[in-house]
Amino acid sequence: MAASMKDSDAQVTYEDQQKINRFARTNSRLMDFKEELAAKEKEFENLKDAEDELLMAEGDSDVVPYPF
């Protein structure tokens, strides 16, 4: 079966190639958005952890140390 595919060239129309290109661009954007979402989720978790640390430190004293 592989030999029969090699003997005949696949014909791709201009419209089909445009659809393939559009899919590739859209899929690439999707992957970029997924990476960005993962980074934002990580940042959100870090901020939640920082908030928890501040709330725990707040119970110890009224002043939260912050370097200026």
PDB file of N, CA, C and O in Angstrom, chain B, residues numbered from 101:
ATOM      1  N   MET B 101       0.819  -1.184   0.000  1.00  0.00           N
ATOM      2  CA  MET B 101       0.000   0.000   0.000  1.00  0.00           C
ATOM      3  C   MET B 101       0.865   1.251   0.000  1.00  0.00           C
ATOM      4  O   MET B 101       0.522   2.240  -0.648  1.00  0.00           O
ATOM      5  N   ALA B 102       1.968   1.220   0.710  1.00  0.00           N
ATOM      6  CA  ALA B 102       2.854   2.373   0.740  1.00  0.00           C
ATOM      7  C   ALA B 102       3.457   2.623  -0.630  1.00  0.00           C
ATOM      8  O   ALA B 102       3.688   3.771  -1.009  1.00  0.00           O
ATOM      9  N   ALA B 103       3.710   1.565  -1.369  1.00  0.00           N
ATOM     10  CA  ALA B 103       4.281   1.722  -2.704  1.00  0.00           C
ATOM     11  C   ALA B 103       3.283   2.369  -3.643  1.00  0.00           C
ATOM     12  O   ALA B 103       3.672   3.158  -4.504  1.00  0.00           O
ATOM     13  N   SER B 104       2.012   2.055  -3.497  1.00  0.00           N
ATOM     14  CA  SER B 104       1.010   2.659  -4.378  1.00  0.00           C
ATOM     15  C   SER B 104       0.855   4.145  -4.086  1.00  0.00           C
ATOM     16  O   SER B 104       0.591   4.924  -5.002  1.00  0.00           O
ATOM     17  N   MET B 105       1.012   4.552  -2.836  1.00  0.00           N
ATOM     18  CA  MET B 105       0.941   5.977  -2.506  1.00  0.00           C
ATOM     19  C   MET B 105       2.149   6.712  -3.070  1.00  0.00           C
ATOM     20  O   MET B 105       2.036   7.874  -3.460  1.00  0.00           O
ATOM     21  N   LYS B 106       3.286   6.065  -3.118  1.00  0.00           N
ATOM     22  CA  LYS B 106       4.488   6.704  -3.629  1.00  0.00           C
ATOM     23  C   LYS B 106       4.411   6.907  -5.135  1.00  0.00           C
ATOM     24  O   LYS B 106       4.935   7.888  -5.663  1.00  0.00           O
ATOM     25  N   ASP B 107       3.757   5.977  -5.826  1.00  0.00           N
ATOM     26  CA  ASP B 107       3.668   6.064  -7.277  1.00  0.00           C
ATOM     27  C   ASP B 107       2.767   7.208  -7.733  1.00  0.00           C
ATOM     28  O   ASP B 107       3.006   7.799  -8.786  1.00  0.00           O
ATOM     29  N   SER B 108       1.747   7.523  -6.962  1.00  0.00           N
ATOM     30  CA  SER B 108       0.848   8.600  -7.375  1.00  0.00           C
ATOM     31  C   SER B 108       1.090   9.822  -6.495  1.00  0.00           C
ATOM     32  O   SER B 108       1.173   9.715  -5.272  1.00  0.00           O
ATOM     33  N   ASP B 109       1.199  10.959  -7.123  1.00  0.00           N
ATOM     34  CA  ASP B 109       1.365  12.206  -6.388  1.00  0.00           C
ATOM     35  C   ASP B 109       0.000  12.672  -5.902  1.00  0.00           C
ATOM     36  O   ASP B 109      -0.983  12.618  -6.642  1.00  0.00           O
ATOM     37  N   ALA B 110      -0.056  13.122  -4.675  1.00  0.00           N
ATOM     38  CA  ALA B 110      -1.304  13.639  -4.138  1.00  0.00           C
ATOM     39  C   ALA B 110      -1.543  15.023  -4.721  1.00  0.00           C
ATOM     40  O   ALA B 110      -0.667  15.887  -4.686  1.00  0.00           O
ATOM     41  N   GLN B 111      -2.717  15.214  -5.245  1.00  0.00           N
ATOM     42  CA  GLN B 111      -3.079  16.503  -5.821  1.00  0.00           C
ATOM     43  C   GLN B 111      -3.787  17.337  -4.755  1.00  0.00           C
ATOM     44  O   GLN B 111      -4.790  16.913  -4.181  1.00  0.00           O
ATOM     45  N   VAL B 112      -3.256  18.507  -4.505  1.00  0.00           N
ATOM     46  CA  VAL B 112      -3.839  19.412  -3.523  1.00  0.00           C
ATOM     47  C   VAL B 112      -4.250  20.670  -4.260  1.00  0.00           C
ATOM     48  O   VAL B 112      -3.432  21.318  -4.912  1.00  0.00           O
ATOM     49  N   THR B 113      -5.520  21.008  -4.151  1.00  0.00           N
ATOM     50  CA  THR B 113      -6.000  22.212  -4.824  1.00  0.00           C
ATOM     51  C   THR B 113      -5.573  23.441  -4.038  1.00  0.00           C
ATOM     52  O   THR B 113      -5.172  23.348  -2.878  1.00  0.00           O
ATOM     53  N   TYR B 114      -5.666  24.583  -4.684  1.00  0.00           N
ATOM     54  CA  TYR B 114      -5.314  25.850  -4.042  1.00  0.00           C
ATOM     55  C   TYR B 114      -6.197  26.076  -2.814  1.00  0.00           C
ATOM     56  O   TYR B 114      -5.711  26.504  -1.767  1.00  0.00           O
ATOM     57  N   GLU B 115      -7.482  25.790  -2.943  1.00  0.00           N
ATOM     58  CA  GLU B 115      -8.411  25.982  -1.833  1.00  0.00           C
ATOM     59  C   GLU B 115      -8.068  25.060  -0.661  1.00  0.00           C
ATOM     60  O   GLU B 115      -8.116  25.468   0.500  1.00  0.00           O
ATOM     61  N   ASP B 116      -7.722  23.813  -0.985  1.00  0.00           N
ATOM     62  CA  ASP B 116      -7.326  22.883   0.071  1.00  0.00           C
ATOM     63  C   ASP B 116      -6.058  23.358   0.775  1.00  0.00           C
ATOM     64  O   ASP B 116      -5.952  23.264   1.997  1.00  0.00           O
ATOM     65  N   GLN B 117      -5.112  23.862   0.015  1.00  0.00           N
ATOM     66  CA  GLN B 117      -3.867  24.354   0.613  1.00  0.00           C
ATOM     67  C   GLN B 117      -4.144  25.556   1.499  1.00  0.00           C
ATOM     68  O   GLN B 117      -3.525  25.704   2.552  1.00  0.00           O
ATOM     69  N   GLN B 118      -5.068  26.419   1.084  1.00  0.00           N
ATOM     70  CA  GLN B 118      -5.435  27.572   1.908  1.00  0.00           C
ATOM     71  C   GLN B 118      -6.053  27.099   3.225  1.00  0.00           C
ATOM     72  O   GLN B 118      -5.770  27.659   4.285  1.00  0.00           O
ATOM     73  N   LYS B 119      -6.891  26.077   3.156  1.00  0.00           N
ATOM     74  CA  LYS B 119      -7.500  25.540   4.376  1.00  0.00           C
ATOM     75  C   LYS B 119      -6.446  24.915   5.288  1.00  0.00           C
ATOM     76  O   LYS B 119      -6.493  25.076   6.508  1.00  0.00           O
ATOM     77  N   ILE B 120      -5.511  24.215   4.696  1.00  0.00           N
ATOM     78  CA  ILE B 120      -4.424  23.608   5.476  1.00  0.00           C
ATOM     79  C   ILE B 120      -3.603  24.696   6.164  1.00  0.00           C
ATOM     80  O   ILE B 120      -3.269  24.574   7.342  1.00  0.00           O
ATOM     81  N   ASN B 121      -3.283  25.747   5.437  1.00  0.00           N
ATOM     82  CA  ASN B 121      -2.504  26.852   6.003  1.00  0.00           C
ATOM     83  C   ASN B 121      -3.271  27.551   7.119  1.00  0.00           C
ATOM     84  O   ASN B 121      -2.702  27.894   8.155  1.00  0.00           O
ATOM     85  N   ARG B 122      -4.569  27.759   6.899  1.00  0.00           N
ATOM     86  CA  ARG B 122      -5.389  28.419   7.917  1.00  0.00           C
ATOM     87  C   ARG B 122      -5.431  27.560   9.183  1.00  0.00           C
ATOM     88  O   ARG B 122      -5.306  28.075  10.294  1.00  0.00           O
ATOM     89  N   PHE B 123      -5.607  26.257   9.005  1.00  0.00           N
ATOM     90  CA  PHE B 123      -5.608  25.351  10.154  1.00  0.00           C
ATOM     91  C   PHE B 123      -4.279  25.417  10.899  1.00  0.00           C
ATOM     92  O   PHE B 123      -4.258  25.464  12.129  1.00  0.00           O
ATOM     93  N   ALA B 124      -3.186  25.421  10.171  1.00  0.00           N
ATOM     94  CA  ALA B 124      -1.861  25.454  10.801  1.00  0.00           C
ATOM     95  C   ALA B 124      -1.677  26.737  11.607  1.00  0.00           C
ATOM     96  O   ALA B 124      -1.164  26.703  12.726  1.00  0.00           O
ATOM     97  N   ARG B 125      -2.098  27.869  11.037  1.00  0.00           N
ATOM     98  CA  ARG B 125      -1.980  29.143  11.764  1.00  0.00           C
ATOM     99  C   ARG B 125      -2.856  29.145  13.013  1.00  0.00           C
ATOM    100  O   ARG B 125      -2.425  29.572  14.084  1.00  0.00           O
ATOM    101  N   THR B 126      -4.091  28.663  12.865  1.00  0.00           N
ATOM    102  CA  THR B 126      -5.009  28.629  13.998  1.00  0.00           C
ATOM    103  C   THR B 126      -4.496  27.689  15.083  1.00  0.00           C
ATOM    104  O   THR B 126      -4.565  28.009  16.269  1.00  0.00           O
ATOM    105  N   ASN B 127      -3.992  26.550  14.685  1.00  0.00           N
ATOM    106  CA  ASN B 127      -3.445  25.595  15.646  1.00  0.00           C
ATOM    107  C   ASN B 127      -2.231  26.176  16.364  1.00  0.00           C
ATOM    108  O   ASN B 127      -2.053  25.957  17.562  1.00  0.00           O
ATOM    109  N   SER B 128      -1.408  26.907  15.645  1.00  0.00           N
ATOM    110  CA  SER B 128      -0.238  27.546  16.248  1.00  0.00           C
ATOM    111  C   SER B 128      -0.672  28.578  17.291  1.00  0.00           C
ATOM    112  O   SER B 128      -0.093  28.659  18.374  1.00  0.00           O
ATOM    113  N   ARG B 129      -1.697  29.364  16.953  1.00  0.00           N
ATOM    114  CA  ARG B 129      -2.212  30.348  17.909  1.00  0.00           C
ATOM    115  C   ARG B 129      -2.771  29.654  19.145  1.00  0.00           C
ATOM    116  O   ARG B 129      -2.583  30.123  20.267  1.00  0.00           O
ATOM    117  N   LEU B 130      -3.462  28.529  18.933  1.00  0.00           N
ATOM    118  CA  LEU B 130      -4.012  27.777  20.053  1.00  0.00           C
ATOM    119  C   LEU B 130      -2.899  27.322  20.991  1.00  0.00           C
ATOM    120  O   LEU B 130      -3.030  27.434  22.210  1.00  0.00           O
ATOM    121  N   MET B 131      -1.823  26.817  20.439  1.00  0.00           N
ATOM    122  CA  MET B 131      -0.697  26.370  21.262  1.00  0.00           C
ATOM    123  C   MET B 131      -0.095  27.548  22.026  1.00  0.00           C
ATOM    124  O   MET B 131       0.270  27.412  23.194  1.00  0.00           O
ATOM    125  N   ASP B 132       0.011  28.713  21.363  1.00  0.00           N
ATOM    126  CA  ASP B 132       0.525  29.906  22.040  1.00  0.00           C
ATOM    127  C   ASP B 132      -0.381  30.307  23.197  1.00  0.00           C
ATOM    128  O   ASP B 132       0.099  30.650  24.278  1.00  0.00           O
ATOM    129  N   PHE B 133      -1.707  30.264  22.967  1.00  0.00           N
ATOM    130  CA  PHE B 133      -2.651  30.616  24.025  1.00  0.00           C
ATOM    131  C   PHE B 133      -2.578  29.633  25.187  1.00  0.00           C
ATOM    132  O   PHE B 133      -2.697  30.032  26.346  1.00  0.00           O
ATOM    133  N   LYS B 134      -2.386  28.365  24.892  1.00  0.00           N
ATOM    134  CA  LYS B 134      -2.266  27.370  25.959  1.00  0.00           C
ATOM    135  C   LYS B 134      -1.022  27.617  26.797  1.00  0.00           C
ATOM    136  O   LYS B 134      -1.061  27.488  28.020  1.00  0.00           O
ATOM    137  N   GLU B 135       0.084  27.973  26.147  1.00  0.00           N
ATOM    138  CA  GLU B 135       1.316  28.281  26.882  1.00  0.00           C
ATOM    139  C   GLU B 135       1.131  29.525  27.739  1.00  0.00           C
ATOM    140  O   GLU B 135       1.579  29.570  28.885  1.00  0.00           O
ATOM    141  N   GLU B 136       0.468  30.538  27.179  1.00  0.00           N
ATOM    142  CA  GLU B 136       0.224  31.772  27.921  1.00  0.00           C
ATOM    143  C   GLU B 136      -0.692  31.503  29.113  1.00  0.00           C
ATOM    144  O   GLU B 136      -0.475  32.038  30.200  1.00  0.00           O
ATOM    145  N   LEU B 137      -1.707  30.679  28.910  1.00  0.00           N
ATOM    146  CA  LEU B 137      -2.616  30.328  29.998  1.00  0.00           C
ATOM    147  C   LEU B 137      -1.872  29.610  31.118  1.00  0.00           C
ATOM    148  O   LEU B 137      -2.092  29.900  32.294  1.00  0.00           O
ATOM    149  N   ALA B 138      -1.010  28.693  30.768  1.00  0.00           N
ATOM    150  CA  ALA B 138      -0.234  27.968  31.778  1.00  0.00           C
ATOM    151  C   ALA B 138       0.648  28.933  32.574  1.00  0.00           C
ATOM    152  O   ALA B 138       0.775  28.800  33.791  1.00  0.00           O
ATOM    153  N   ALA B 139       1.247  29.893  31.895  1.00  0.00           N
ATOM    154  CA  ALA B 139       2.090  30.877  32.581  1.00  0.00           C
ATOM    155  C   ALA B 139       1.248  31.744  33.517  1.00  0.00           C
ATOM    156  O   ALA B 139       1.664  32.041  34.637  1.00  0.00           O
ATOM    157  N   LYS B 140       0.064  32.149  33.052  1.00  0.00           N
ATOM    158  CA  LYS B 140      -0.816  32.978  33.890  1.00  0.00           C
ATOM    159  C   LYS B 140      -1.316  32.187  35.099  1.00  0.00           C
ATOM    160  O   LYS B 140      -1.421  32.734  36.197  1.00  0.00           O
ATOM    161  N   GLU B 141      -1.624  30.906  34.902  1.00  0.00           N
ATOM    162  CA  GLU B 141      -2.058  30.080  36.027  1.00  0.00           C
ATOM    163  C   GLU B 141      -0.942  29.937  37.054  1.00  0.00           C
ATOM    164  O   GLU B 141      -1.202  29.966  38.257  1.00  0.00           O
ATOM    165  N   LYS B 142       0.282  29.785  36.599  1.00  0.00           N
ATOM    166  CA  LYS B 142       1.429  29.688  37.511  1.00  0.00           C
ATOM    167  C   LYS B 142       1.598  30.998  38.284  1.00  0.00           C
ATOM    168  O   LYS B 142       1.828  30.989  39.493  1.00  0.00           O
ATOM    169  N   GLU B 143       1.481  32.118  37.576  1.00  0.00           N
ATOM    170  CA  GLU B 143       1.590  33.426  38.234  1.00  0.00           C
ATOM    171  C   GLU B 143       0.476  33.598  39.266  1.00  0.00           C
ATOM    172  O   GLU B 143       0.710  34.109  40.361  1.00  0.00           O
ATOM    173  N   PHE B 144      -0.730  33.171  38.911  1.00  0.00           N
ATOM    174  CA  PHE B 144      -1.862  33.261  39.832  1.00  0.00           C
ATOM    175  C   PHE B 144      -1.608  32.444  41.095  1.00  0.00           C
ATOM    176  O   PHE B 144      -1.877  32.910  42.202  1.00  0.00           O
ATOM    177  N   GLU B 145      -1.092  31.233  40.934  1.00  0.00           N
ATOM    178  CA  GLU B 145      -0.772  30.395  42.087  1.00  0.00           C
ATOM    179  C   GLU B 145       0.284  31.060  42.965  1.00  0.00           C
ATOM    180  O   GLU B 145       0.187  31.023  44.191  1.00  0.00           O
ATOM    181  N   ASN B 146       1.285  31.663  42.342  1.00  0.00           N
ATOM    182  CA  ASN B 146       2.331  32.356  43.108  1.00  0.00           C
ATOM    183  C   ASN B 146       1.743  33.525  43.893  1.00  0.00           C
ATOM    184  O   ASN B 146       2.116  33.760  45.042  1.00  0.00           O
ATOM    185  N   LEU B 147       0.822  34.255  43.266  1.00  0.00           N
ATOM    186  CA  LEU B 147       0.192  35.380  43.957  1.00  0.00           C
ATOM    187  C   LEU B 147      -0.693  34.901  45.109  1.00  0.00           C
ATOM    188  O   LEU B 147      -0.738  35.537  46.162  1.00  0.00           O
ATOM    189  N   LYS B 148      -1.389  33.792  44.914  1.00  0.00           N
ATOM    190  CA  LYS B 148      -2.199  33.238  46.000  1.00  0.00           C
ATOM    191  C   LYS B 148      -1.311  32.809  47.157  1.00  0.00           C
ATOM    192  O   LYS B 148      -1.658  33.023  48.319  1.00  0.00           O
ATOM    193  N   ASP B 149      -0.173  32.208  46.851  1.00  0.00           N
ATOM    194  CA  ASP B 149       0.766  31.807  47.899  1.00  0.00           C
ATOM    195  C   ASP B 149       1.295  33.026  48.646  1.00  0.00           C
ATOM    196  O   ASP B 149       1.428  33.001  49.870  1.00  0.00           O
ATOM    197  N   ALA B 150       1.595  34.087  47.909  1.00  0.00           N
ATOM    198  CA  ALA B 150       2.083  35.317  48.542  1.00  0.00           C
ATOM    199  C   ALA B 150       1.006  35.915  49.438  1.00  0.00           C
ATOM    200  O   ALA B 150       1.300  36.403  50.530  1.00  0.00           O
ATOM    201  N   GLU B 151      -0.237  35.878  48.979  1.00  0.00           N
ATOM    202  CA  GLU B 151      -1.340  36.388  49.794  1.00  0.00           C
ATOM    203  C   GLU B 151      -1.461  35.591  51.089  1.00  0.00           C
ATOM    204  O   GLU B 151      -1.630  36.164  52.165  1.00  0.00           O
ATOM    205  N   ASP B 152      -1.374  34.279  50.979  1.00  0.00           N
ATOM    206  CA  ASP B 152      -1.458  33.432  52.169  1.00  0.00           C
ATOM    207  C   ASP B 152      -0.325  33.743  53.143  1.00  0.00           C
ATOM    208  O   ASP B 152      -0.542  33.808  54.353  1.00  0.00           O
ATOM    209  N   GLU B 153       0.868  33.934  52.620  1.00  0.00           N
ATOM    210  CA  GLU B 153       2.008  34.271  53.477  1.00  0.00           C
ATOM    211  C   GLU B 153       1.781  35.602  54.183  1.00  0.00           C
ATOM    212  O   GLU B 153       2.090  35.738  55.366  1.00  0.00           O
ATOM    213  N   LEU B 154       1.241  36.586  53.460  1.00  0.00           N
ATOM    214  CA  LEU B 154       0.975  37.885  54.081  1.00  0.00           C
ATOM    215  C   LEU B 154      -0.101  37.772  55.155  1.00  0.00           C
ATOM    216  O   LEU B 154      -0.001  38.403  56.207  1.00  0.00           O
ATOM    217  N   LEU B 155      -1.121  36.977  54.892  1.00  0.00           N
ATOM    218  CA  LEU B 155      -2.177  36.815  55.889  1.00  0.00           C
ATOM    219  C   LEU B 155      -1.652  36.120  57.136  1.00  0.00           C
ATOM    220  O   LEU B 155      -2.046  36.469  58.248  1.00  0.00           O
ATOM    221  N   MET B 156      -0.773  35.147  56.968  1.00  0.00           N
ATOM    222  CA  MET B 156      -0.187  34.476  58.130  1.00  0.00           C
ATOM    223  C   MET B 156       0.738  35.424  58.881  1.00  0.00           C
ATOM    224  O   MET B 156       0.762  35.412  60.111  1.00  0.00           O
ATOM    225  N   ALA B 157       1.486  36.232  58.174  1.00  0.00           N
ATOM    226  CA  ALA B 157       2.396  37.174  58.827  1.00  0.00           C
ATOM    227  C   ALA B 157       1.614  38.286  59.507  1.00  0.00           C
ATOM    228  O   ALA B 157       2.065  38.838  60.510  1.00  0.00           O
ATOM    229  N   GLU B 158       0.458  38.615  58.973  1.00  0.00           N
ATOM    230  CA  GLU B 158      -0.367  39.673  59.534  1.00  0.00           C
ATOM    231  C   GLU B 158      -0.846  39.302  60.936  1.00  0.00           C
ATOM    232  O   GLU B 158      -0.994  40.173  61.794  1.00  0.00           O
ATOM    233  N   GLY B 159      -1.084  38.036  61.165  1.00  0.00           N
ATOM    234  CA  GLY B 159      -1.518  37.594  62.487  1.00  0.00           C
ATOM    235  C   GLY B 159      -0.427  37.733  63.528  1.00  0.00           C
ATOM    236  O   GLY B 159      -0.726  37.878  64.713  1.00  0.00           O
ATOM    237  N   ASP B 160       0.835  37.693  63.116  1.00  0.00           N
ATOM    238  CA  ASP B 160       1.950  37.791  64.052  1.00  0.00           C
ATOM    239  C   ASP B 160       2.174  39.214  64.533  1.00  0.00           C
ATOM    240  O   ASP B 160       2.487  39.433  65.703  1.00  0.00           O
ATOM    241  N   SER B 161       2.020  40.172  63.649  1.00  0.00           N
ATOM    242  CA  SER B 161       2.233  41.569  64.030  1.00  0.00           C
ATOM    243  C   SER B 161       1.389  42.457  63.126  1.00  0.00           C
ATOM    244  O   SER B 161       0.838  42.002  62.124  1.00  0.00           O
ATOM    245  N   ASP B 162       1.298  43.719  63.492  1.00  0.00           N
ATOM    246  CA  ASP B 162       0.503  44.657  62.703  1.00  0.00           C
ATOM    247  C   ASP B 162       1.280  45.230  61.530  1.00  0.00           C
ATOM    248  O   ASP B 162       0.686  45.795  60.611  1.00  0.00           O
ATOM    249  N   VAL B 163       2.599  45.093  61.549  1.00  0.00           N
ATOM    250  CA  VAL B 163       3.430  45.670  60.500  1.00  0.00           C
ATOM    251  C   VAL B 163       3.959  44.548  59.612  1.00  0.00           C
ATOM    252  O   VAL B 163       4.504  43.554  60.093  1.00  0.00           O
ATOM    253  N   VAL B 164       3.786  44.730  58.309  1.00  0.00           N
ATOM    254  CA  VAL B 164       4.317  43.768  57.350  1.00  0.00           C
ATOM    255  C   VAL B 164       5.621  44.331  56.817  1.00  0.00           C
ATOM    256  O   VAL B 164       5.619  45.412  56.227  1.00  0.00           O
ATOM    257  N   PRO B 165       6.730  43.639  57.004  1.00  0.00           N
ATOM    258  CA  PRO B 165       8.007  44.172  56.521  1.00  0.00           C
ATOM    259  C   PRO B 165       8.019  44.246  54.995  1.00  0.00           C
ATOM    260  O   PRO B 165       7.696  43.279  54.305  1.00  0.00           O
ATOM    261  N   TYR B 166       8.394  45.398  54.497  1.00  0.00           N
ATOM    262  CA  TYR B 166       8.483  45.606  53.052  1.00  0.00           C
ATOM    263  C   TYR B 166       9.697  46.474  52.776  1.00  0.00           C
ATOM    264  O   TYR B 166       9.796  47.585  53.299  1.00  0.00           O
ATOM    265  N   PRO B 167      10.623  45.984  51.962  1.00  0.00           N
ATOM    266  CA  PRO B 167      11.834  46.784  51.694  1.00  0.00           C
ATOM    267  C   PRO B 167      11.524  47.964  50.768  1.00  0.00           C
ATOM    268  O   PRO B 167      10.800  47.825  49.782  1.00  0.00           O
ATOM    269  N   PHE B 168      12.078  49.105  51.104  1.00  0.00           N
ATOM    270  CA  PHE B 168      11.911  50.299  50.262  1.00  0.00           C
ATOM    271  C   PHE B 168      13.195  50.632  49.588  1.00  0.00           C
ATOM    272  O   PHE B 168      13.263  51.604  48.835  1.00  0.00           O
TER     273      PHE B 168
END
